[in-house]
Amino acid sequence: MTSAPLSHNLAWFRSSYSTEQGGNCVEVAATPTAIHVRDSKVPHGPRLTLSPGAWSAFTAFARTAA
């Protein structure tokens, strides 16, 4: 297991479908070796760290399931 960079060193972004009114959003930050995912309502809370391959498989599945 590798240690993840601190949240303040990552460039987090939300989907363009998210609004400023809040709601249920996730934020994503990509590095060359990992994709980090967190709850936008709890930015300093836990986060999920995935390999780029796992993230790619997840997003491909999400596109077909929508």
Distance bins in CASP14 RR format, pairs under 12 A and 6 or more apart:
PFRMAT RR
TARGET T0000
AUTHOR 0000-0000-0000
RMODE 2
METHOD distances of the structure
MODEL  1
1 34 0 0 0 0 0 1 0 0 0 0 0
1 49 0 0 0 0 1 0 0 0 0 0 0
1 51 0 0 0 0 0 1 0 0 0 0 0
2 31 0 0 0 0 0 1 0 0 0 0 0
2 32 0 0 0 0 0 1 0 0 0 0 0
2 33 1 0 0 1 0 0 0 0 0 0 0
2 34 1 0 0 1 0 0 0 0 0 0 0
2 36 0 0 0 0 0 1 0 0 0 0 0
2 49 0 0 0 0 1 0 0 0 0 0 0
2 51 0 0 0 0 0 1 0 0 0 0 0
3 9 0 0 0 0 0 1 0 0 0 0 0
3 31 0 0 0 0 0 1 0 0 0 0 0
3 33 0 0 0 0 0 1 0 0 0 0 0
3 34 0 0 0 0 0 1 0 0 0 0 0
3 49 0 0 0 0 1 0 0 0 0 0 0
4 10 0 0 0 0 1 0 0 0 0 0 0
4 29 0 0 0 0 1 0 0 0 0 0 0
4 31 0 0 0 0 1 0 0 0 0 0 0
4 33 0 0 0 0 1 0 0 0 0 0 0
4 34 1 0 0 1 0 0 0 0 0 0 0
4 35 0 0 0 0 0 1 0 0 0 0 0
4 36 1 0 0 1 0 0 0 0 0 0 0
4 37 0 0 0 0 0 1 0 0 0 0 0
4 38 0 0 0 0 0 1 0 0 0 0 0
4 46 0 0 0 0 0 1 0 0 0 0 0
4 47 1 0 0 1 0 0 0 0 0 0 0
4 48 0 0 0 0 0 1 0 0 0 0 0
4 49 1 0 1 0 0 0 0 0 0 0 0
4 50 0 0 0 0 0 1 0 0 0 0 0
5 11 0 0 0 0 0 1 0 0 0 0 0
5 12 0 0 0 0 0 1 0 0 0 0 0
5 29 0 0 0 0 1 0 0 0 0 0 0
5 30 0 0 0 0 0 1 0 0 0 0 0
5 31 1 0 0 1 0 0 0 0 0 0 0
5 32 0 0 0 0 0 1 0 0 0 0 0
5 33 0 0 0 0 0 1 0 0 0 0 0
5 34 0 0 0 0 1 0 0 0 0 0 0
5 36 0 0 0 0 1 0 0 0 0 0 0
5 47 0 0 0 0 0 1 0 0 0 0 0
5 49 0 0 0 0 1 0 0 0 0 0 0
6 12 0 0 0 0 0 1 0 0 0 0 0
6 29 0 0 0 0 0 1 0 0 0 0 0
6 31 0 0 0 0 0 1 0 0 0 0 0
6 36 0 0 0 0 0 1 0 0 0 0 0
6 43 0 0 0 0 0 1 0 0 0 0 0
6 44 0 0 0 0 0 1 0 0 0 0 0
6 47 0 0 0 0 0 1 0 0 0 0 0
7 27 0 0 0 0 1 0 0 0 0 0 0
7 29 1 0 0 1 0 0 0 0 0 0 0
7 36 0 0 0 0 1 0 0 0 0 0 0
7 37 0 0 0 0 0 1 0 0 0 0 0
7 38 1 0 0 1 0 0 0 0 0 0 0
7 39 0 0 0 0 0 1 0 0 0 0 0
7 42 0 0 0 0 0 1 0 0 0 0 0
7 43 1 0 0 1 0 0 0 0 0 0 0
7 44 1 0 0 1 0 0 0 0 0 0 0
7 45 0 0 0 0 1 0 0 0 0 0 0
7 46 0 0 0 0 0 1 0 0 0 0 0
7 47 1 0 0 1 0 0 0 0 0 0 0
7 49 0 0 0 0 0 1 0 0 0 0 0
8 29 0 0 0 0 0 1 0 0 0 0 0
8 43 0 0 0 0 1 0 0 0 0 0 0
8 44 0 0 0 0 1 0 0 0 0 0 0
9 29 0 0 0 0 1 0 0 0 0 0 0
9 31 0 0 0 0 1 0 0 0 0 0 0
9 36 0 0 0 0 0 1 0 0 0 0 0
10 27 0 0 0 0 1 0 0 0 0 0 0
10 28 0 0 0 0 1 0 0 0 0 0 0
10 29 1 1 0 0 0 0 0 0 0 0 0
10 30 0 0 0 0 1 0 0 0 0 0 0
10 31 1 0 0 1 0 0 0 0 0 0 0
10 34 0 0 0 0 1 0 0 0 0 0 0
10 35 0 0 0 0 0 1 0 0 0 0 0
10 36 1 0 0 1 0 0 0 0 0 0 0
10 37 0 0 0 0 0 1 0 0 0 0 0
10 38 0 0 0 0 1 0 0 0 0 0 0
10 43 0 0 0 0 0 1 0 0 0 0 0
10 47 0 0 0 0 1 0 0 0 0 0 0
10 49 0 0 0 0 0 1 0 0 0 0 0
11 27 0 0 0 0 0 1 0 0 0 0 0
11 28 0 0 0 0 1 0 0 0 0 0 0
11 29 1 0 1 0 0 0 0 0 0 0 0
11 30 0 0 0 0 1 0 0 0 0 0 0
11 31 0 0 0 0 1 0 0 0 0 0 0
11 36 0 0 0 0 0 1 0 0 0 0 0
12 18 0 0 0 0 0 1 0 0 0 0 0
12 25 0 0 0 0 0 1 0 0 0 0 0
12 26 0 0 0 0 1 0 0 0 0 0 0
12 27 1 0 1 0 0 0 0 0 0 0 0
12 28 1 0 0 1 0 0 0 0 0 0 0
12 29 1 0 1 0 0 0 0 0 0 0 0
12 30 0 0 0 0 1 0 0 0 0 0 0
12 31 0 0 0 0 0 1 0 0 0 0 0
12 35 0 0 0 0 0 1 0 0 0 0 0
12 36 1 0 0 1 0 0 0 0 0 0 0
12 37 0 0 0 0 1 0 0 0 0 0 0
12 38 1 0 0 1 0 0 0 0 0 0 0
12 39 0 0 0 0 0 1 0 0 0 0 0
12 40 0 0 0 0 1 0 0 0 0 0 0
12 43 1 0 0 1 0 0 0 0 0 0 0
12 44 0 0 0 0 0 1 0 0 0 0 0
12 47 0 0 0 0 1 0 0 0 0 0 0
13 25 0 0 0 0 0 1 0 0 0 0 0
13 26 0 0 0 0 0 1 0 0 0 0 0
13 27 1 0 0 1 0 0 0 0 0 0 0
13 28 1 0 0 1 0 0 0 0 0 0 0
13 29 1 0 0 1 0 0 0 0 0 0 0
13 30 0 0 0 0 1 0 0 0 0 0 0
13 35 0 0 0 0 0 1 0 0 0 0 0
13 36 0 0 0 0 0 1 0 0 0 0 0
13 37 0 0 0 0 0 1 0 0 0 0 0
13 38 0 0 0 0 0 1 0 0 0 0 0
13 40 0 0 0 0 0 1 0 0 0 0 0
14 20 0 0 0 0 1 0 0 0 0 0 0
14 22 0 0 0 0 1 0 0 0 0 0 0
14 23 0 0 0 0 0 1 0 0 0 0 0
14 24 0 0 0 0 0 1 0 0 0 0 0
14 25 1 0 1 0 0 0 0 0 0 0 0
14 26 1 0 0 1 0 0 0 0 0 0 0
14 27 1 0 1 0 0 0 0 0 0 0 0
14 28 1 0 0 1 0 0 0 0 0 0 0
14 29 0 0 0 0 0 1 0 0 0 0 0
14 37 0 0 0 0 0 1 0 0 0 0 0
14 38 0 0 0 0 0 1 0 0 0 0 0
14 39 0 0 0 0 0 1 0 0 0 0 0
14 40 1 0 0 1 0 0 0 0 0 0 0
14 41 0 0 0 0 0 1 0 0 0 0 0
14 43 0 0 0 0 0 1 0 0 0 0 0
15 23 0 0 0 0 0 1 0 0 0 0 0
15 24 0 0 0 0 0 1 0 0 0 0 0
15 25 1 0 0 1 0 0 0 0 0 0 0
15 26 0 0 0 0 1 0 0 0 0 0 0
15 27 0 0 0 0 1 0 0 0 0 0 0
15 28 0 0 0 0 1 0 0 0 0 0 0
15 37 0 0 0 0 0 1 0 0 0 0 0
15 40 0 0 0 0 0 1 0 0 0 0 0
15 59 0 0 0 0 0 1 0 0 0 0 0
15 62 0 0 0 0 0 1 0 0 0 0 0
16 25 0 0 0 0 0 1 0 0 0 0 0
17 23 0 0 0 0 0 1 0 0 0 0 0
17 24 0 0 0 0 0 1 0 0 0 0 0
17 25 0 0 0 0 1 0 0 0 0 0 0
17 26 0 0 0 0 0 1 0 0 0 0 0
17 66 0 0 0 0 0 1 0 0 0 0 0
18 24 0 0 0 0 1 0 0 0 0 0 0
18 25 1 0 1 0 0 0 0 0 0 0 0
18 26 0 0 0 0 1 0 0 0 0 0 0
18 27 0 0 0 0 1 0 0 0 0 0 0
18 28 0 0 0 0 0 1 0 0 0 0 0
18 40 1 0 0 1 0 0 0 0 0 0 0
18 41 0 0 0 0 0 1 0 0 0 0 0
19 25 0 0 0 0 1 0 0 0 0 0 0
19 40 0 0 0 0 0 1 0 0 0 0 0
20 40 0 0 0 0 0 1 0 0 0 0 0
21 40 0 0 0 0 0 1 0 0 0 0 0
22 39 0 0 0 0 0 1 0 0 0 0 0
22 40 1 0 0 1 0 0 0 0 0 0 0
22 41 1 0 0 1 0 0 0 0 0 0 0
23 39 0 0 0 0 0 1 0 0 0 0 0
23 40 1 0 0 1 0 0 0 0 0 0 0
23 41 1 0 0 1 0 0 0 0 0 0 0
24 39 0 0 0 0 1 0 0 0 0 0 0
24 40 0 0 0 0 1 0 0 0 0 0 0
24 41 0 0 0 0 1 0 0 0 0 0 0
24 42 0 0 0 0 0 1 0 0 0 0 0
25 37 0 0 0 0 0 1 0 0 0 0 0
25 38 0 0 0 0 1 0 0 0 0 0 0
25 39 1 0 0 1 0 0 0 0 0 0 0
25 40 1 0 1 0 0 0 0 0 0 0 0
25 41 1 0 0 1 0 0 0 0 0 0 0
25 42 0 0 0 0 0 1 0 0 0 0 0
25 43 0 0 0 0 0 1 0 0 0 0 0
26 35 0 0 0 0 0 1 0 0 0 0 0
26 36 0 0 0 0 0 1 0 0 0 0 0
26 37 1 0 1 0 0 0 0 0 0 0 0
26 38 1 0 0 1 0 0 0 0 0 0 0
26 39 1 0 0 1 0 0 0 0 0 0 0
26 40 1 0 0 1 0 0 0 0 0 0 0
26 41 0 0 0 0 1 0 0 0 0 0 0
26 42 0 0 0 0 0 1 0 0 0 0 0
26 43 0 0 0 0 0 1 0 0 0 0 0
26 47 0 0 0 0 1 0 0 0 0 0 0
26 48 0 0 0 0 1 0 0 0 0 0 0
26 58 0 0 0 0 0 1 0 0 0 0 0
26 59 0 0 0 0 0 1 0 0 0 0 0
26 62 0 0 0 0 0 1 0 0 0 0 0
27 35 0 0 0 0 0 1 0 0 0 0 0
27 36 0 0 0 0 1 0 0 0 0 0 0
27 37 1 0 0 1 0 0 0 0 0 0 0
27 38 1 0 1 0 0 0 0 0 0 0 0
27 39 1 0 0 1 0 0 0 0 0 0 0
27 40 1 0 1 0 0 0 0 0 0 0 0
27 41 0 0 0 0 1 0 0 0 0 0 0
27 42 0 0 0 0 0 1 0 0 0 0 0
27 43 1 0 0 1 0 0 0 0 0 0 0
27 44 0 0 0 0 0 1 0 0 0 0 0
27 45 0 0 0 0 0 1 0 0 0 0 0
27 47 0 0 0 0 1 0 0 0 0 0 0
27 48 0 0 0 0 0 1 0 0 0 0 0
28 34 0 0 0 0 0 1 0 0 0 0 0
28 35 1 0 0 1 0 0 0 0 0 0 0
28 36 1 0 0 1 0 0 0 0 0 0 0
28 37 1 0 1 0 0 0 0 0 0 0 0
28 38 0 0 0 0 1 0 0 0 0 0 0
28 39 0 0 0 0 0 1 0 0 0 0 0
28 40 0 0 0 0 0 1 0 0 0 0 0
28 47 0 0 0 0 1 0 0 0 0 0 0
28 48 0 0 0 0 1 0 0 0 0 0 0
28 49 0 0 0 0 0 1 0 0 0 0 0
28 50 0 0 0 0 1 0 0 0 0 0 0
28 52 0 0 0 0 0 1 0 0 0 0 0
28 55 0 0 0 0 1 0 0 0 0 0 0
28 58 0 0 0 0 0 1 0 0 0 0 0
28 59 0 0 0 0 1 0 0 0 0 0 0
29 35 1 0 0 1 0 0 0 0 0 0 0
29 36 1 0 1 0 0 0 0 0 0 0 0
29 37 0 0 0 0 1 0 0 0 0 0 0
29 38 1 0 0 1 0 0 0 0 0 0 0
29 40 0 0 0 0 0 1 0 0 0 0 0
29 43 0 0 0 0 0 1 0 0 0 0 0
29 47 0 0 0 0 1 0 0 0 0 0 0
29 48 0 0 0 0 0 1 0 0 0 0 0
29 49 0 0 0 0 1 0 0 0 0 0 0
29 50 0 0 0 0 0 1 0 0 0 0 0
29 55 0 0 0 0 0 1 0 0 0 0 0
30 36 1 0 0 1 0 0 0 0 0 0 0
30 37 0 0 0 0 0 1 0 0 0 0 0
30 49 0 0 0 0 0 1 0 0 0 0 0
30 50 0 0 0 0 0 1 0 0 0 0 0
30 51 0 0 0 0 0 1 0 0 0 0 0
30 52 1 0 0 1 0 0 0 0 0 0 0
30 53 0 0 0 0 0 1 0 0 0 0 0
30 55 0 0 0 0 1 0 0 0 0 0 0
30 56 0 0 0 0 0 1 0 0 0 0 0
30 59 0 0 0 0 0 1 0 0 0 0 0
31 49 0 0 0 0 1 0 0 0 0 0 0
31 50 0 0 0 0 0 1 0 0 0 0 0
31 51 0 0 0 0 0 1 0 0 0 0 0
31 52 0 0 0 0 1 0 0 0 0 0 0
31 55 0 0 0 0 0 1 0 0 0 0 0
32 51 0 0 0 0 0 1 0 0 0 0 0
32 52 0 0 0 0 1 0 0 0 0 0 0
33 49 0 0 0 0 1 0 0 0 0 0 0
33 50 0 0 0 0 0 1 0 0 0 0 0
33 51 1 0 0 1 0 0 0 0 0 0 0
33 52 1 0 0 1 0 0 0 0 0 0 0
33 53 0 0 0 0 0 1 0 0 0 0 0
33 54 0 0 0 0 0 1 0 0 0 0 0
33 55 0 0 0 0 0 1 0 0 0 0 0
34 47 0 0 0 0 0 1 0 0 0 0 0
34 48 0 0 0 0 0 1 0 0 0 0 0
34 49 1 0 1 0 0 0 0 0 0 0 0
34 50 1 0 0 1 0 0 0 0 0 0 0
34 51 1 0 0 1 0 0 0 0 0 0 0
34 52 1 0 0 1 0 0 0 0 0 0 0
34 53 0 0 0 0 0 1 0 0 0 0 0
34 54 0 0 0 0 1 0 0 0 0 0 0
34 55 0 0 0 0 1 0 0 0 0 0 0
35 47 0 0 0 0 0 1 0 0 0 0 0
35 48 0 0 0 0 1 0 0 0 0 0 0
35 49 1 0 0 1 0 0 0 0 0 0 0
35 50 1 0 1 0 0 0 0 0 0 0 0
35 51 1 0 0 1 0 0 0 0 0 0 0
35 52 1 0 0 1 0 0 0 0 0 0 0
35 53 0 0 0 0 1 0 0 0 0 0 0
35 54 1 0 0 1 0 0 0 0 0 0 0
35 55 1 1 0 0 0 0 0 0 0 0 0
35 56 0 0 0 0 1 0 0 0 0 0 0
35 57 0 0 0 0 0 1 0 0 0 0 0
35 58 0 0 0 0 1 0 0 0 0 0 0
35 59 0 0 0 0 1 0 0 0 0 0 0
36 43 0 0 0 0 0 1 0 0 0 0 0
36 45 0 0 0 0 0 1 0 0 0 0 0
36 46 0 0 0 0 0 1 0 0 0 0 0
36 47 1 0 1 0 0 0 0 0 0 0 0
36 48 1 0 0 1 0 0 0 0 0 0 0
36 49 1 0 1 0 0 0 0 0 0 0 0
36 50 1 0 0 1 0 0 0 0 0 0 0
36 51 0 0 0 0 0 1 0 0 0 0 0
36 52 0 0 0 0 0 1 0 0 0 0 0
36 55 0 0 0 0 1 0 0 0 0 0 0
37 43 0 0 0 0 0 1 0 0 0 0 0
37 45 0 0 0 0 0 1 0 0 0 0 0
37 46 0 0 0 0 0 1 0 0 0 0 0
37 47 1 0 0 1 0 0 0 0 0 0 0
37 48 1 0 1 0 0 0 0 0 0 0 0
37 49 1 0 0 1 0 0 0 0 0 0 0
37 50 1 0 0 1 0 0 0 0 0 0 0
37 54 0 0 0 0 0 1 0 0 0 0 0
37 55 0 0 0 0 1 0 0 0 0 0 0
37 58 0 0 0 0 1 0 0 0 0 0 0
37 59 0 0 0 0 0 1 0 0 0 0 0
38 44 0 0 0 0 1 0 0 0 0 0 0
38 45 1 0 0 1 0 0 0 0 0 0 0
38 46 1 0 0 1 0 0 0 0 0 0 0
38 47 1 1 0 0 0 0 0 0 0 0 0
38 48 1 0 0 1 0 0 0 0 0 0 0
38 49 0 0 0 0 1 0 0 0 0 0 0
38 50 0 0 0 0 0 1 0 0 0 0 0
39 45 1 0 0 1 0 0 0 0 0 0 0
39 46 0 0 0 0 1 0 0 0 0 0 0
39 47 0 0 0 0 1 0 0 0 0 0 0
39 48 0 0 0 0 1 0 0 0 0 0 0
40 47 0 0 0 0 0 1 0 0 0 0 0
48 54 0 0 0 0 1 0 0 0 0 0 0
48 55 0 0 0 0 1 0 0 0 0 0 0
48 58 0 0 0 0 0 1 0 0 0 0 0
49 55 0 0 0 0 1 0 0 0 0 0 0
50 56 0 0 0 0 1 0 0 0 0 0 0
50 57 0 0 0 0 1 0 0 0 0 0 0
50 58 1 0 0 1 0 0 0 0 0 0 0
50 59 0 0 0 0 0 1 0 0 0 0 0
51 57 0 0 0 0 1 0 0 0 0 0 0
51 58 0 0 0 0 0 1 0 0 0 0 0
52 58 0 0 0 0 0 1 0 0 0 0 0
52 59 0 0 0 0 0 1 0 0 0 0 0
53 59 0 0 0 0 1 0 0 0 0 0 0
53 60 0 0 0 0 1 0 0 0 0 0 0
54 60 0 0 0 0 0 1 0 0 0 0 0
54 61 0 0 0 0 0 1 0 0 0 0 0
55 61 0 0 0 0 0 1 0 0 0 0 0
55 62 0 0 0 0 0 1 0 0 0 0 0
56 62 0 0 0 0 0 1 0 0 0 0 0
56 63 0 0 0 0 0 1 0 0 0 0 0
57 63 0 0 0 0 0 1 0 0 0 0 0
57 64 0 0 0 0 0 1 0 0 0 0 0
58 64 0 0 0 0 0 1 0 0 0 0 0
58 65 0 0 0 0 0 1 0 0 0 0 0
59 65 0 0 0 0 0 1 0 0 0 0 0
59 66 0 0 0 0 0 1 0 0 0 0 0
60 66 0 0 0 0 0 1 0 0 0 0 0
END
